Amino acid sequence: MDFLTWKFLHIVTMFFAVALAVSGELVVRRVAASRDPRAIAVTTGQVKPLGSLAGGLFVVGLVFGVLAAIAGQIDLLRPWLISAYVAFAAAMAVGLTITDPWLNRLQAAAAASPQGRPLGGAAGGHRRPPGPGRHGPADGPRRRPGVHHGREAVRLAAPRREP
């Protein structure tokens, strides 16, 4: 195959690998913030196979990239390629040593949690909904002591004129 074919295959596989990896993690993090064990268990069960597919696409994309470089007679030791190798290795290391273990711990915690109870226990499970005196959106902006707001902040921020 020629250079453009390998390059196209490299770009397409890497694009889909990144899209699967990032979107899956964003969805899991959003659902994990809900602390709902049933939703977390379902989501992690659905996202894990997609993560495996993303990992496979990353490896295939790497192979296509090397084949494209060879077909295009590009030196594999050029500085920008070495930077790409380092970035690729770092991203794979983060995925394997941080993201995957976190996902496994999250899935285990959701499976071990009694149904109906949020992860984090009674003390850390849910935040109380905003209400009167709790500085929620209905109460307006929260005023902190020592912090100036509105016109007072503008007046204090204006430069002083020396007579």
ABEGO torsion letter per residue (X at the ends): XBAAAAAAAAAAAAAAAAAAAAAAAAAAAAAAAAGBAAAAAAAAAAAAAAAAAAAAAAAAAAAAAAAAAAAAGBBAABAAAAAAAAAAAAAAAAAAAAAAAAAAAAAAAAAABBBGBBBGEAAAABBBBBBBGAGBAAAEBBBBBGBBBEAAAAAAABBBBBX
